[in-house]
Amino acid sequence: MQQLDMERRKMLYFVGIGGIGMSGLARYFRRHGATVAGYDKTPSEIAGQLVHEGIDVSYSTDVRNIPQEFRDANPADVLVVRTPAVPVQNPLIAYWTERGATIKKRSEVLGLVTKDRRTMAVAGTHGKTTVSTMLAHLLTAGGIPCNAFLGGISANYDTNVLLNSKAVLNVVEADEYDRSFLALHPDEAIITAMDPDHLDIYGTAEAMYGAYAEFAALVTGRMLVHKRVLSRLKEHATVLRDAVPYGLDEADGPHAENVEVRDAAYHFDLVAGGQVLRDLTLGMPGRHNVENAVAAAAMALYAGVEPEALRKGLATFRGVRRRFEVRARTDRSILIDDYAHHPTELDACIGSVRELYPGRKVTGIFQPHLYSRTRDLATDFAKSLAKLDELILLDIYPAREEPLPGITSQWLCDQISETNSVVCTKDQLIPLLEGRNVDILLTLGAGDIDRLVPGIAAMVNRHE
């Protein structure tokens, strides 16, 4: 807390407080005794939880909705935290700018928090939320208290932030969007993937690789890097310290052996740190999550977690909300909800479903996220989505973007010829599903498709 001069600045106002990263910081500072309030565009489950925890949340940009104690305060005592998703033209940001308050990006504030104690950061275009959440769980289960700032809701703890007054280290999800991870101070790190993404920010894949190399240069201690990533990272890195490869079959570093599915669960042997742990059970489904477990487990062992505690931690890990999360299961159908919004993530999710449920019909409901991502990765999206037996495409979720001419879900659908595909609106979805014989149903995407899942789950359960 000293890094933020909290003796003087005990009031924090968050613009975009309902975001997964912003809400975690809001909870952190409230736990440390600060007065916290904020704004978000729309109500959400997380925002509602913050209100329940005593944090004032407004959904209006009218400055009169800022709590009176903030408006009456000396601006020097207020730290304003903003998310890049909120434009700087926002009236609330303009208000605090005019008053002379200190305004920092979320990444800058998280970076200051990581100066407090030893920090393990997990970066990657996919897998980072699962790995960081798993690592935090393994450390906690292994008796190593930590604070964890996560990009998803842990199913074990029902929160996106773990706070422990006795914490000896931080676990932080290192986000490459807006180059946020370059504000961190990592002692150890994991890099899971570097597939081209966020090209609206970086312009080219090469520029994104360069940013990952800059992140790697910040790491002062051990770094686990997926074997597919390491050579590319080396091409762009000027400084690369203790980088160790990992993977399912990585002979030179931590890896898994004898991976098999038994009773719809993954079992494997872990080779890491000069030891072999036999017949581990992973509590979260998906072959790609065995790979994630290799990274999290190897780092947990490195941090001092004992092998038997690790074994129990892996078996009791329940995953992350919207990461291969089973939302309904009947004798007839299974509904799985997943955050997959990149072709590589779609490949991993669909591949795991095929392995766990061989021979069954798989229907996917996909909501593309961002016009720019849909345009830039359209060929790969088409290949990934063609692996479904049936595809239902929702309209593109714009997030922070304005529409791009010609880039629509129908445009993407027209490029997918190998599977039965249809485009529909959110309002048309349930009636469309009611008329189909659903077997394995996937809801996929990073927009607001999650708000449709309860209704879809109810429909699946009605048809059991």
C-alpha positions as CSV (number, residue, x, y, z in Angstrom):
1,M,0.0,0.0,0.0
2,Q,2.9,2.4,0.6
3,Q,3.6,2.4,-3.1
4,L,0.4,4.3,-3.7
5,D,0.9,6.7,-0.8
6,M,-2.2,5.4,0.9
7,E,-1.5,7.3,4.1
8,R,-2.7,10.4,2.2
9,R,-4.9,8.9,-0.5
10,K,-7.5,6.7,1.1
11,M,-10.2,7.2,-1.5
12,L,-10.4,5.4,-4.8
13,Y,-12.9,6.0,-7.6
14,F,-13.1,3.3,-10.3
15,V,-14.4,4.2,-13.8
16,G,-15.4,0.8,-15.1
17,I,-15.7,-0.9,-11.7
18,G,-17.7,-3.9,-12.9
19,G,-14.9,-5.2,-15.0
20,I,-13.2,-8.4,-13.9
21,G,-9.8,-6.8,-13.3
22,M,-11.2,-3.5,-11.9
23,S,-13.5,-5.2,-9.4
24,G,-10.6,-7.2,-8.0
25,L,-8.6,-4.1,-7.3
26,A,-11.7,-2.4,-5.8
27,R,-12.0,-5.3,-3.4
28,Y,-8.3,-5.3,-2.6
29,F,-8.3,-1.6,-1.6
30,R,-11.5,-1.8,0.3
31,R,-10.0,-4.7,2.3
32,H,-7.1,-2.4,3.1
33,G,-9.3,0.2,4.6
34,A,-9.8,2.6,1.7
35,T,-13.1,4.2,0.8
36,V,-14.1,2.8,-2.7
37,A,-16.8,3.8,-5.2
38,G,-17.2,3.7,-8.9
39,Y,-19.1,3.7,-12.1
40,D,-20.0,1.0,-14.7
41,K,-22.0,1.2,-17.9
42,T,-24.6,-1.5,-17.0
43,P,-25.5,-3.6,-13.9
44,S,-23.9,-7.0,-13.7
45,E,-23.5,-9.8,-11.2
46,I,-20.1,-8.5,-10.1
47,A,-21.3,-5.0,-9.7
48,G,-24.2,-6.2,-7.6
49,Q,-21.7,-8.1,-5.4
50,L,-19.6,-5.0,-4.9
51,V,-22.7,-3.1,-3.8
52,H,-23.5,-5.9,-1.3
53,E,-20.0,-5.6,0.0
54,G,-20.5,-1.9,0.7
55,I,-19.1,-0.3,-2.4
56,D,-21.1,2.5,-4.0
57,V,-21.7,1.8,-7.7
58,S,-23.4,4.1,-10.1
59,Y,-24.6,3.3,-13.7
60,S,-24.8,6.9,-14.8
61,T,-22.1,9.3,-16.0
62,D,-23.8,12.2,-14.3
63,V,-21.2,13.5,-11.9
64,R,-24.0,14.2,-9.4
65,N,-24.1,10.5,-8.8
66,I,-20.5,10.5,-7.5
67,P,-20.8,10.0,-3.7
68,Q,-20.9,13.3,-1.9
69,E,-17.9,12.4,0.2
70,F,-15.8,12.1,-2.9
71,R,-17.0,15.4,-4.4
72,D,-16.3,17.1,-1.1
73,A,-12.8,15.6,-0.7
74,N,-9.5,17.2,-1.6
75,P,-8.7,15.9,-5.1
76,A,-5.2,15.1,-3.9
77,D,-6.8,12.5,-1.6
78,V,-8.6,10.7,-4.5
79,L,-7.0,8.2,-6.8
80,V,-9.1,7.6,-9.9
81,V,-8.6,4.2,-11.6
82,R,-9.8,3.8,-15.2
83,T,-10.1,0.9,-17.6
84,P,-9.0,1.3,-21.2
85,A,-12.4,0.1,-22.2
86,V,-13.8,3.4,-21.1
87,P,-13.0,6.3,-23.4
88,V,-11.1,9.3,-21.9
89,Q,-14.0,11.5,-23.1
90,N,-16.2,9.9,-20.4
91,P,-17.8,12.8,-18.4
92,L,-16.6,11.2,-15.1
93,I,-13.0,11.1,-16.3
94,A,-13.3,14.7,-17.5
95,Y,-14.7,15.7,-14.1
96,W,-11.8,14.3,-12.2
97,T,-9.3,15.6,-14.7
98,E,-10.7,19.1,-14.3
99,R,-10.5,18.8,-10.5
100,G,-6.8,17.7,-10.7
101,A,-7.2,14.2,-9.3
102,T,-4.5,11.6,-10.0
103,I,-5.8,9.3,-12.8
104,K,-4.2,5.9,-13.5
105,K,-5.0,3.0,-15.7
106,R,-5.9,-0.3,-14.0
107,S,-2.7,-1.8,-15.2
108,E,-0.6,0.9,-13.6
109,V,-2.3,0.4,-10.2
110,L,-2.0,-3.4,-10.4
111,G,1.7,-2.8,-11.3
112,L,2.1,-0.8,-8.1
113,V,0.4,-3.5,-6.1
114,T,2.9,-6.1,-7.5
115,K,5.7,-4.1,-5.9
116,D,4.4,-5.0,-2.4
117,R,5.6,-8.6,-2.4
118,R,6.9,-11.4,-4.6
119,T,4.7,-11.8,-7.7
120,M,4.0,-14.7,-10.0
121,A,2.5,-13.5,-13.3
122,V,0.7,-15.6,-15.9
123,A,0.6,-14.2,-19.4
124,G,-0.7,-15.7,-22.7
125,T,-3.3,-15.1,-25.4
126,H,-5.2,-18.0,-24.0
127,G,-5.0,-20.2,-20.9
128,K,-3.8,-17.4,-18.5
129,T,-7.0,-17.2,-16.5
130,T,-7.1,-21.0,-15.9
131,V,-3.4,-21.3,-15.1
132,S,-3.4,-18.3,-12.7
133,T,-6.5,-19.5,-10.9
134,M,-5.2,-23.0,-10.7
135,L,-1.8,-21.8,-9.4
136,A,-3.6,-19.7,-6.7
137,H,-5.6,-22.7,-5.6
138,L,-2.5,-25.0,-5.5
139,L,-0.6,-22.4,-3.4
140,T,-3.6,-21.9,-1.1
141,A,-4.2,-25.7,-0.7
142,G,-0.5,-26.2,-0.2
143,G,-0.3,-23.8,2.7
144,I,1.4,-20.9,0.9
145,P,-0.9,-17.9,1.5
146,C,-1.3,-15.5,-1.5
147,N,-3.2,-12.7,-2.9
148,A,-4.5,-13.5,-6.4
149,F,-5.9,-11.1,-9.0
150,L,-7.7,-13.2,-11.6
151,G,-9.4,-12.7,-14.9
152,G,-12.3,-15.0,-14.1
153,I,-14.4,-16.2,-11.2
154,S,-12.9,-19.1,-9.4
155,A,-15.4,-21.9,-8.9
156,N,-13.6,-23.0,-5.7
157,Y,-13.8,-19.5,-4.1
158,D,-16.6,-17.9,-6.0
159,T,-14.5,-14.7,-6.5
160,N,-12.1,-13.1,-8.9
161,V,-9.6,-12.1,-6.2
162,L,-8.1,-14.0,-3.3
163,L,-7.0,-11.8,-0.4
164,N,-5.0,-13.1,2.6
165,S,-3.7,-10.9,5.3
166,K,-0.7,-13.3,5.7
167,A,0.0,-13.4,1.9
168,V,3.7,-14.0,1.1
169,L,3.2,-13.5,-2.7
170,N,0.9,-12.3,-5.4
171,V,-0.5,-14.3,-8.3
172,V,-1.5,-12.0,-11.1
173,E,-3.0,-12.5,-14.5
174,A,-0.8,-10.6,-16.9
175,D,-3.0,-9.2,-19.7
176,E,-1.5,-8.3,-23.0
177,Y,-4.4,-6.0,-24.1
178,D,-3.3,-2.4,-24.3
179,R,0.2,-3.7,-23.3
180,S,-1.1,-3.8,-19.7
181,F,1.4,-6.5,-18.6
182,L,4.3,-4.2,-19.1
183,A,3.3,-2.3,-16.0
184,L,3.8,-5.3,-13.8
185,H,6.8,-6.3,-11.6
186,P,7.0,-10.1,-11.9
187,D,9.5,-12.2,-10.0
188,E,8.4,-15.4,-11.7
189,A,6.2,-15.9,-14.7
190,I,4.4,-18.3,-17.0
191,I,3.7,-17.7,-20.7
192,T,1.1,-20.0,-22.1
193,A,0.6,-18.8,-25.7
194,M,1.4,-16.1,-28.2
195,D,-1.2,-16.6,-30.9
196,P,-1.9,-13.3,-32.8
197,D,-4.6,-11.3,-31.1
198,H,-5.5,-7.8,-30.2
199,L,-4.3,-6.6,-33.6
200,D,-6.4,-3.5,-33.2
201,I,-3.9,-2.6,-30.5
202,Y,-0.7,-4.0,-31.9
203,G,-1.2,-3.7,-35.7
204,T,0.8,-6.8,-36.5
205,A,1.6,-10.1,-34.9
206,E,5.3,-9.2,-34.8
207,A,4.5,-6.1,-32.7
208,M,2.6,-8.3,-30.3
209,Y,5.5,-10.8,-30.1
210,G,7.8,-7.9,-29.3
211,A,5.5,-6.9,-26.4
212,Y,5.7,-10.4,-25.0
213,A,9.5,-10.2,-25.2
214,E,9.4,-6.9,-23.3
215,F,7.3,-8.6,-20.6
216,A,9.7,-11.5,-20.5
217,A,12.6,-9.0,-19.9
218,L,10.8,-7.8,-16.8
219,V,10.9,-11.2,-15.1
220,T,13.7,-11.4,-12.6
221,G,13.4,-15.1,-11.7
222,R,12.2,-18.4,-13.2
223,M,9.9,-18.3,-16.2
224,L,8.0,-21.3,-17.6
225,V,7.3,-20.9,-21.3
226,H,5.1,-23.2,-23.5
227,K,7.4,-25.1,-25.8
228,R,5.5,-23.8,-28.9
229,V,6.2,-20.2,-27.8
230,L,9.8,-20.4,-26.6
231,S,11.6,-20.2,-30.0
232,R,9.5,-17.2,-31.1
233,L,10.1,-15.5,-27.8
234,K,13.8,-15.9,-28.2
235,E,13.7,-14.4,-31.7
236,H,12.3,-11.2,-30.2
237,A,13.9,-11.1,-26.8
238,T,17.0,-9.0,-26.0
239,V,16.9,-10.3,-22.4
240,L,15.6,-13.8,-21.5
241,R,16.7,-15.1,-18.2
242,D,15.7,-18.5,-16.6
243,A,13.3,-19.6,-19.3
244,V,12.2,-23.3,-19.0
245,P,9.9,-24.9,-21.6
246,Y,6.9,-26.9,-20.6
247,G,4.2,-28.9,-22.5
248,L,2.4,-32.2,-22.7
249,D,5.5,-33.9,-24.1
250,E,8.3,-31.5,-23.5
251,A,11.4,-33.6,-22.7
252,D,13.5,-30.7,-21.5
253,G,11.2,-29.3,-18.9
254,P,8.0,-30.0,-17.0
255,H,5.6,-32.2,-18.9
256,A,2.8,-34.8,-18.6
257,E,3.1,-38.5,-19.3
258,N,0.5,-41.3,-19.6
259,V,-2.4,-38.9,-20.1
260,E,-5.7,-40.8,-20.3
261,V,-9.4,-40.2,-19.7
262,R,-11.1,-42.4,-17.1
263,D,-14.7,-41.8,-15.9
264,A,-14.8,-38.5,-17.8
265,A,-11.8,-37.2,-15.9
266,Y,-8.1,-36.7,-17.0
267,H,-5.4,-38.7,-15.2
268,F,-1.7,-38.1,-15.9
269,D,1.9,-38.4,-14.5
270,L,3.7,-35.1,-13.9
271,V,7.4,-34.8,-14.5
272,A,8.8,-31.6,-12.9
273,G,11.6,-30.4,-10.7
274,G,13.5,-33.7,-10.9
275,Q,10.5,-35.8,-9.6
276,V,7.7,-37.8,-11.0
277,L,4.2,-37.6,-9.5
278,R,2.2,-40.6,-10.6
279,D,-1.5,-40.8,-11.5
280,L,-2.6,-37.3,-10.7
281,T,-6.3,-36.5,-11.3
282,L,-7.4,-33.2,-12.6
283,G,-10.7,-31.9,-11.3
284,M,-11.2,-29.8,-14.4
285,P,-12.0,-31.4,-17.8
286,G,-10.2,-30.8,-21.1
287,R,-6.9,-32.1,-22.5
288,H,-5.7,-28.5,-22.9
289,N,-6.2,-28.1,-19.1
290,V,-3.8,-31.0,-18.5
291,E,-1.2,-28.7,-20.2
292,N,-2.3,-25.8,-18.1
293,A,-2.0,-28.0,-15.0
294,V,1.6,-28.8,-15.9
295,A,2.5,-25.1,-15.8
296,A,0.6,-24.3,-12.6
297,A,1.8,-27.4,-10.8
298,A,5.5,-27.0,-11.8
299,M,5.4,-23.4,-10.5
300,A,3.6,-24.4,-7.3
301,L,6.3,-27.0,-6.7
302,Y,8.9,-24.4,-7.3
303,A,7.2,-22.2,-4.8
304,G,7.4,-24.9,-2.1
305,V,4.1,-26.8,-2.3
306,E,4.6,-30.4,-1.2
307,P,3.8,-33.2,-3.7
308,E,0.9,-34.7,-1.7
309,A,-0.7,-31.2,-1.2
310,L,-0.3,-30.7,-4.9
311,R,-2.0,-34.0,-5.6
312,K,-5.0,-33.0,-3.5
313,G,-5.1,-29.5,-4.9
314,L,-5.3,-30.7,-8.5
315,A,-8.0,-33.2,-7.7
316,T,-10.1,-30.5,-5.9
317,F,-9.6,-27.8,-8.5
318,R,-13.1,-27.0,-9.8
319,G,-12.1,-24.6,-12.6
320,V,-13.1,-21.1,-13.6
321,R,-16.6,-19.9,-14.5
322,R,-17.1,-20.0,-18.2
323,R,-14.0,-22.2,-18.8
324,F,-15.4,-25.6,-20.0
325,E,-18.1,-25.2,-17.4
326,V,-20.9,-27.8,-17.4
327,R,-24.2,-25.8,-16.9
328,A,-26.7,-28.5,-17.5
329,R,-26.7,-32.3,-17.7
330,T,-29.6,-34.6,-18.4
331,D,-29.9,-38.2,-19.8
332,R,-30.4,-36.6,-23.2
333,S,-28.2,-33.5,-23.4
334,I,-25.2,-31.7,-21.9
335,L,-24.6,-27.9,-21.9
336,I,-21.0,-26.7,-21.7
337,D,-20.3,-22.9,-21.4
338,D,-16.8,-21.7,-22.5
339,Y,-15.2,-18.3,-22.9
340,A,-13.4,-19.3,-26.1
341,H,-13.2,-16.3,-28.4
342,H,-10.1,-17.1,-30.4
343,P,-9.7,-19.9,-33.0
344,T,-7.0,-21.7,-30.9
345,E,-9.4,-21.6,-27.9
346,L,-12.2,-23.0,-30.0
347,D,-10.0,-25.8,-31.2
348,A,-9.1,-26.7,-27.7
349,C,-12.7,-26.7,-26.4
350,I,-14.2,-28.6,-29.3
351,G,-11.3,-31.1,-29.3
352,S,-11.8,-31.8,-25.6
353,V,-15.5,-32.3,-26.1
354,R,-14.8,-34.8,-28.9
355,E,-12.4,-36.7,-26.6
356,L,-14.7,-36.8,-23.6
357,Y,-17.9,-37.5,-25.5
358,P,-16.8,-39.5,-28.6
359,G,-19.4,-40.1,-31.3
360,R,-21.9,-37.6,-30.1
361,K,-23.4,-34.7,-32.0
362,V,-21.9,-31.4,-31.0
363,T,-23.8,-28.1,-31.6
364,G,-22.0,-24.8,-30.9
365,I,-23.5,-21.4,-30.3
366,F,-20.8,-18.8,-31.0
367,Q,-20.9,-15.1,-30.5
368,P,-17.9,-13.5,-32.2
369,H,-16.2,-10.8,-30.1
370,L,-15.0,-7.6,-31.8
371,Y,-15.3,-6.7,-35.5
372,S,-11.6,-6.4,-35.9
373,R,-10.8,-9.8,-34.4
374,T,-13.5,-11.4,-36.6
375,R,-12.0,-9.7,-39.7
376,D,-8.3,-10.4,-38.8
377,L,-8.8,-14.1,-37.9
378,A,-11.8,-15.0,-40.2
379,T,-10.0,-17.9,-42.0
380,D,-8.9,-19.5,-38.8
381,F,-12.4,-19.0,-37.2
382,A,-14.0,-20.7,-40.2
383,K,-11.6,-23.7,-39.9
384,S,-12.3,-24.0,-36.1
385,L,-16.0,-23.7,-36.3
386,A,-16.2,-26.2,-39.1
387,K,-15.2,-28.8,-36.5
388,L,-18.7,-28.6,-35.0
389,D,-21.6,-30.7,-36.3
390,E,-23.9,-27.7,-36.1
391,L,-23.2,-24.1,-35.7
392,I,-25.4,-21.2,-34.6
393,L,-23.8,-17.8,-35.0
394,L,-25.0,-14.9,-33.0
395,D,-24.3,-11.3,-34.1
396,I,-20.9,-9.9,-33.4
397,Y,-20.4,-8.5,-29.9
398,P,-18.9,-5.0,-30.5
399,A,-17.4,-4.3,-27.1
400,R,-15.4,-1.1,-27.5
401,E,-15.6,-1.0,-31.3
402,E,-17.8,0.6,-34.0
403,P,-19.0,-1.7,-36.8
404,L,-16.7,-2.3,-39.8
405,P,-18.3,-2.3,-43.3
406,G,-19.1,-5.8,-44.5
407,I,-17.9,-7.6,-41.3
408,T,-20.9,-9.4,-40.0
409,S,-21.7,-12.9,-38.6
410,Q,-23.4,-13.7,-41.9
411,W,-20.1,-12.8,-43.7
412,L,-18.3,-15.2,-41.4
413,C,-21.0,-17.9,-41.8
414,D,-20.6,-17.7,-45.6
415,Q,-17.0,-18.8,-45.2
416,I,-18.0,-22.0,-43.3
417,S,-19.1,-24.6,-45.8
418,E,-18.2,-27.8,-44.0
419,T,-20.9,-27.8,-41.3
420,N,-24.6,-27.0,-40.9
421,S,-24.5,-23.3,-40.0
422,V,-27.1,-20.6,-39.4
423,V,-27.1,-17.0,-38.1
424,C,-29.7,-15.8,-35.6
425,T,-30.4,-13.0,-33.1
426,K,-30.3,-13.5,-29.4
427,D,-34.1,-13.3,-29.3
428,Q,-34.4,-16.0,-31.9
429,L,-32.1,-18.4,-30.2
430,I,-34.3,-20.3,-27.7
431,P,-37.1,-20.9,-30.3
432,L,-34.5,-22.2,-32.7
433,L,-33.1,-24.6,-30.1
434,E,-36.5,-25.7,-29.1
435,G,-37.0,-27.1,-32.6
436,R,-33.7,-29.1,-32.6
437,N,-32.6,-32.4,-31.2
438,V,-29.8,-31.2,-29.0
439,D,-27.1,-33.6,-27.8
440,I,-23.9,-31.8,-26.7
441,L,-24.5,-28.1,-26.8
442,L,-21.7,-25.5,-26.4
443,T,-22.1,-21.8,-25.7
444,L,-18.9,-20.0,-26.9
445,G,-17.7,-16.4,-26.8
446,A,-16.5,-13.5,-24.6
447,G,-19.3,-11.0,-25.1
448,D,-22.6,-11.1,-23.3
449,I,-23.6,-14.7,-24.4
450,D,-23.2,-15.7,-20.7
451,R,-26.4,-13.8,-20.0
452,L,-28.2,-16.3,-22.3
453,V,-26.9,-19.4,-20.6
454,P,-29.4,-19.6,-17.7
455,G,-32.3,-19.6,-20.2
456,I,-30.5,-22.2,-22.4
457,A,-29.8,-24.4,-19.4
458,A,-33.5,-24.2,-18.3
459,M,-34.5,-25.3,-21.8
460,V,-32.1,-28.2,-21.7
461,N,-33.4,-29.3,-18.3
462,R,-37.1,-29.1,-19.5
463,H,-36.3,-31.5,-22.3
464,E,-34.6,-34.2,-20.2
